Amino acid sequence: MSEPRQSVSLTVNEERHDVTVPNRKHLADILREDLGFTGVHVGCEHGVCGACTVRIDGAITRSCLVFGVQADGAEIETIEYLSAQSETRDLVDTFVAENALQCGFCTPGMVISAAALLAETPDPTREEVRAYLSGNYCRCTGYQAIVDAVMMTAAGRRAAKGERA
Amino acid sequence: MSKQILRAPIGQSAPRERARRFATGRGRYTDDAASLRGLHAAFVRSPIARGDILEIDCDAARDMDGVVAVLTHADIAGRYRPWRAGNALLPEMKAPEQHALPPSRVNYVGEPLAMVVATSRALAEDAAEQVFADIDPLDAVADIETALAPDSPLIHEDCGSNLCVSLTSGNGKFGADFEDADLVIEDTLDFGRHTACPLETRSMLAEYDPGSEVLTLRISHQCPHQLQAELAKILGLGQHRLRVISEDVGGAYGLKQQLYQEDVLVCLAAMQTGRPVRFVADRLEAFASDNHAREHRVSARIAVRKDGRITGFELDDLFPIGAYPQYPRTSLGEGNHVLRMSAAGYDIADFRSRLRLLFQNKALIGHYRSVGHPVACAITEHMVDRAAAALGLAPETIRLRNFLSDDSYPRETPTGVHLHYLSQHACLDRLLADMDIAALRSEQAKLRGQGICRGIGIASFVELTGTGNGFYGPGGIDVSGQDGCTLKMEPSGHVRCMPSVTDQGQGTDTGIAQIVASVLGLEVADIRVLSGDSEITPHGGGAWASRGISTGGEAAWQAAQTLREQLLLVAGHLHQRDPATLELTEGHVVDASGAQITTISEVAHICYFRHDLLPDDMPTELMVTRHAVPRAQLFQATNGIQAAYVEVDTDTGFTRLLGHWVVHDGGTLINPKLVEEQIRGGVVQGLGAALLEEIRYDEDGQLLTATMADYLVPMASDVPDIQVSHVTSGTAEGALGAKGVGEAGVAGASGAVLNAVNDALGPFGATVRQMPISPRTVLTALRAAAASATTPPFEDAP
C-alpha cells in the first residue's frame, strides 16, 4: 500500500508552490525536503524547542506541529525571506553583532519569535523578552546575548523613530 | 626576523562570518545537504534493558513499500571489525567487544537491533515497526549500589564483574585515618545523569563511490579526523579514501565526539546499496541512544584544623558508565578528571581518591563539556563550605586560608597535574568586588527577617584545557592532541586558512582568522577559514578540551609567521632591503619608519607569476602548514571562580536564580566577546545541571525521560544575567598565551548553585546533597531537617 498523498498549494516567501505530499508529512519537512528551505530547523518534532518556527498567515507557528495538508492555501514566511526584509534586518544585524547565536540551530526560530515580540511590544523589559522567548530553546548562548540583541534592536528602533519625528 | 607583539585584530570582538550565515537561514548542517536517489535509515531499537535475542524476523519489513534493505547482525557480520574501548595504559580496565548490531544480547533500552533503509524516513519507520524482535528478557543491572553485589547479574559475563575499572590516586593512603585534624566531616553527593542535548540531533549522510573506492561521510561531529581514522580501521578502508565532513554543527558539547553504531551502519548501507544513506536521529532516539553524562555518587571526607587549615581530603567516586565504555576515548576521562581536579587548587598535605567505573544496563555515559570538572568542583566546594560552617568561618575566608600560594608555582598537584600558575587569589578578590559581597549579605540578612530565604554560594575551580598527547596516544587511542593549520595565500594576497580544529559555534574560525590577520597585517575579511573537512585540513584533534585557540590558534600563529617571513624575504629582495627591517601592516610591506614599500598582494602576485624577477634559489612557497602540540605539560591548567545568588521558596521548594558571577583566567583573549559568550553559555548548561536536567530510568532500566518536556533544559526565563570578568596570567608554552575557555562556565556553575541553596537552607539546618536540586529535593531536605531538629544529631555524617 502506498502512502496516501494530496496536492497542496503553499505560498512560501511570496512564491507559489504546488506539491503533492504524503498526508502525514509535517510542514517543516515539506519546507525543508520538498522546497529546499533548509533554514527551517527540526529540533524536537514535538513542539517544545521552537527551532522550526515560521510565520503562517502572519502568525508565528511551529511548523513541526502542522501537517502540510493543513497549510493548503496558506502564506508562509521563513527565515530566508524574513531576514532579508527591512522590518527584520536590524534585528538580524544586531544578533550577529552581539554574537546572540553560536551553533545557529535555534537562530531562525529565535529571530522570528523575537521579531514577533518587537512587533507586539516595541519597548519590552528584559524580563518580558525572556518570558516571550521561553518557547525557543538555545543550548549554546545562555540567552543573555539574545536578550541584549532584542533590547538593542528595540532601542535602535525607538531612536530612529525619534529622529524621524 | 623579529618576533611580533600581539596586535589587532587580536583582542578585538570581531563578529563571526558563520553567525551571519546562520542568522539568515544559510547554515549548512548535515541534513541540509541534498542527495540524488538518497535513502533514509530508521532503526529497530531494544525496548528492554537486558535480554537474549532469540530471533529477528525481517521478512515482512523487507517486502514493504520503499524498503531497499533491512540489516541485522547476520547481514553485516564480517563486513566490519568490532571494537573495544580500552586504554593500553590501563590493561586491567575491562573493554568488552562492541558491535554495530548486537549478535546475541541487548544491553540497554534504545540499543540498535536492526537497520531499515528505505526511500523516505517515514517508510523506513513503517518497516521498522514490522520487524519482529523476539527477545528473552533478563534481569537488568540498573542500580549503582547493587551492581557490585556478589549475586548481581553480570552485564558482560566474559569480564567477570560489573566493575569496569578501579583507580586510586593522590599522595595519601585511601581509607586511612587523617592525622593532624581537629575535625573530620563526611558527606555524599549524588549527581544526576545528564545529556548534552544539542538542538541538532546526531545526523549523517554517507555516500560511497565504488569507482574511486571513496567513502564520504557528512556528519554532525566535532572530530572529523578521529572519525576518519576509526572508520578506516572498522571498515577496512585506507584513511585517504575516507572523507569526513562536519561543516556546520548544531551543537555538540562533547556528545558528538565519539563513534556511534549508526555511524558505522550508514557507511555499510551506503557501500552495500551504492546510494547515499542518511540518518537523522529523532528526539526520542537522541535521549535513548546519545551518550549521556555525569551521574556520580561521590563520598568525601575533609579534615580541618581549628585555624581553618585543610589538612586532608578524601574522595570516593562511584561512576556508572552504562553498558559499555564509549569508543574510542573510553569513559574514563570523566572520572579521571574528578580525581585530578578535586581540591586541586588547595594546599592539602594528604589527598587521596578512588574511582570505580561500573557497568549498567543503560545508555553509555561519555563526554559532556567540562568533563569531570563540575563534579570535582561541586564536591570540593561543598565540603569546603561545610568545613567553613563547622568552624564559623566565611566561605571566602576558608578559601583564602587554603588556596595554593601565589608564589608556589610552578608546582604539581598530588595527582600529578602540572600547574604553571593559578590566579585564584586575584580571581576571588575580583569576584567579591563584582558581586559586592557585603551589600549582598546585608540584603540577604534583611530579607531573612521578612521570611524570604536567599543564599549566596561561591565555587572555585581548576580547569584542564588544551590537552596534549599523553593519555590517548600512549594508550593506543588515535585521538590527536596535536593540531595543525594550513594557510594558502592566493595571488591576490587573500588567504585560505584550513585549521584542523573545528567550530560548532564557539567562534574558533573567527579567532583563528584574527590570529592570521594579526600576523600578516590583513583584515579578518581577507582570511577565509575552511574547517571541518578531513580531506582538506591537516590531521588534528578537532574540538575537545578547549583546544581551538590554545592549540589550534598556536598552529595558525606559527603558520602565519612562516608565511610572513616568506613574504618579507621576497619583498626585501625586490626592494633591496634587509627583511629584518620590514613589517606587514594594513595590507602593505612597510619599513622601520612605517613607510609603505609595496603591497602584500603585489608580493604574492610575484611569487606566483614573476619568477623572472627573483633569483633561482629564492623560495616562493605561499602555502604553509604548521602543527602545534603541548609538550611541556599534558594539560594547560587554569582556574576561575563563580558565585550564585538564589532565592528558595521553602513552601514549594522552587529555587529561583537571581544573579550569577564568573571570574576566569583565560590568558590572552583573542576575541573577548566570544570568550564571554562561551562562558555564559557554559554557565547556563551548568545551571541546568544544578536545577533541571536529569535522564531518569526506572528500576528495570526503562527510560523515563523521552521528550524535551521530560528532560528540562534551561529556558530564557529560567536564568539570570551573568556577569563575566577576566584575570589574565601567563602560560608555560606558546607564543599567544591563550588558554582554553570552553569548560569554565559549566565547571563552576552547579557547585555555586548548590552552595547557594545550602546557604539559603542553613538557618533551617537543612542540606541538599543531590543535583538536580528539584523542588522535591529541597522539600525532602527541609522535612528531614525538621524531623531531626528535636533530637540533635550525634555526628556530622549525612
Boltz contact constraints between the chains, C-beta under 6 A:
constraints:
  - contact:
      token1: [A, 2]
      token2: [B, 65]
      max_distance: 6.0
  - contact:
      token1: [A, 38]
      token2: [B, 32]
      max_distance: 6.0
  - contact:
      token1: [A, 39]
      token2: [B, 25]
      max_distance: 6.0
  - contact:
      token1: [A, 43]
      token2: [B, 199]
      max_distance: 6.0
  - contact:
      token1: [A, 44]
      token2: [B, 283]
      max_distance: 6.0
  - contact:
      token1: [A, 44]
      token2: [B, 708]
      max_distance: 6.0
  - contact:
      token1: [A, 45]
      token2: [B, 282]
      max_distance: 6.0
  - contact:
      token1: [A, 46]
      token2: [B, 707]
      max_distance: 6.0
  - contact:
      token1: [A, 48]
      token2: [B, 708]
      max_distance: 6.0
  - contact:
      token1: [A, 48]
      token2: [B, 709]
      max_distance: 6.0
  - contact:
      token1: [A, 49]
      token2: [B, 199]
      max_distance: 6.0
  - contact:
      token1: [A, 49]
      token2: [B, 708]
      max_distance: 6.0
  - contact:
      token1: [A, 51]
      token2: [B, 199]
      max_distance: 6.0
  - contact:
      token1: [A, 79]
      token2: [B, 25]
      max_distance: 6.0
  - contact:
      token1: [A, 80]
      token2: [B, 25]
      max_distance: 6.0
  - contact:
      token1: [A, 83]
      token2: [B, 24]
      max_distance: 6.0
  - contact:
      token1: [A, 92]
      token2: [B, 23]
      max_distance: 6.0
  - contact:
      token1: [A, 95]
      token2: [B, 23]
      max_distance: 6.0
  - contact:
      token1: [A, 96]
      token2: [B, 15]
      max_distance: 6.0
  - contact:
      token1: [A, 96]
      token2: [B, 19]
      max_distance: 6.0
  - contact:
      token1: [A, 96]
      token2: [B, 20]
      max_distance: 6.0
  - contact:
      token1: [A, 96]
      token2: [B, 23]
      max_distance: 6.0
  - contact:
      token1: [A, 97]
      token2: [B, 15]
      max_distance: 6.0
  - contact:
      token1: [A, 99]
      token2: [B, 673]
      max_distance: 6.0
  - contact:
      token1: [A, 99]
      token2: [B, 677]
      max_distance: 6.0
  - contact:
      token1: [A, 101]
      token2: [B, 19]
      max_distance: 6.0
  - contact:
      token1: [A, 101]
      token2: [B, 22]
      max_distance: 6.0
  - contact:
      token1: [A, 102]
      token2: [B, 505]
      max_distance: 6.0
  - contact:
      token1: [A, 103]
      token2: [B, 250]
      max_distance: 6.0
  - contact:
      token1: [A, 103]
      token2: [B, 251]
      max_distance: 6.0
  - contact:
      token1: [A, 103]
      token2: [B, 504]
      max_distance: 6.0
  - contact:
      token1: [A, 103]
      token2: [B, 505]
      max_distance: 6.0
  - contact:
      token1: [A, 104]
      token2: [B, 22]
      max_distance: 6.0
  - contact:
      token1: [A, 104]
      token2: [B, 27]
      max_distance: 6.0
  - contact:
      token1: [A, 105]
      token2: [B, 199]
      max_distance: 6.0
  - contact:
      token1: [A, 105]
      token2: [B, 200]
      max_distance: 6.0
  - contact:
      token1: [A, 105]
      token2: [B, 250]
      max_distance: 6.0
  - contact:
      token1: [A, 106]
      token2: [B, 199]
      max_distance: 6.0
  - contact:
      token1: [A, 107]
      token2: [B, 22]
      max_distance: 6.0
  - contact:
      token1: [A, 107]
      token2: [B, 23]
      max_distance: 6.0
  - contact:
      token1: [A, 108]
      token2: [B, 25]
      max_distance: 6.0
  - contact:
      token1: [A, 130]
      token2: [B, 716]
      max_distance: 6.0
  - contact:
      token1: [A, 130]
      token2: [B, 717]
      max_distance: 6.0
  - contact:
      token1: [A, 131]
      token2: [B, 717]
      max_distance: 6.0
  - contact:
      token1: [A, 133]
      token2: [B, 716]
      max_distance: 6.0
  - contact:
      token1: [A, 134]
      token2: [B, 715]
      max_distance: 6.0
  - contact:
      token1: [A, 134]
      token2: [B, 716]
      max_distance: 6.0
  - contact:
      token1: [A, 134]
      token2: [B, 717]
      max_distance: 6.0
  - contact:
      token1: [A, 137]
      token2: [B, 713]
      max_distance: 6.0
  - contact:
      token1: [A, 139]
      token2: [B, 198]
      max_distance: 6.0
  - contact:
      token1: [A, 139]
      token2: [B, 199]
      max_distance: 6.0
  - contact:
      token1: [A, 139]
      token2: [B, 251]
      max_distance: 6.0
  - contact:
      token1: [A, 140]
      token2: [B, 505]
      max_distance: 6.0
  - contact:
      token1: [A, 140]
      token2: [B, 681]
      max_distance: 6.0
  - contact:
      token1: [A, 141]
      token2: [B, 681]
      max_distance: 6.0
  - contact:
      token1: [A, 142]
      token2: [B, 680]
      max_distance: 6.0
  - contact:
      token1: [A, 142]
      token2: [B, 681]
      max_distance: 6.0
  - contact:
      token1: [A, 142]
      token2: [B, 683]
      max_distance: 6.0
  - contact:
      token1: [A, 142]
      token2: [B, 684]
      max_distance: 6.0
  - contact:
      token1: [A, 143]
      token2: [B, 716]
      max_distance: 6.0
  - contact:
      token1: [A, 144]
      token2: [B, 680]
      max_distance: 6.0
  - contact:
      token1: [A, 144]
      token2: [B, 721]
      max_distance: 6.0
  - contact:
      token1: [A, 145]
      token2: [B, 677]
      max_distance: 6.0
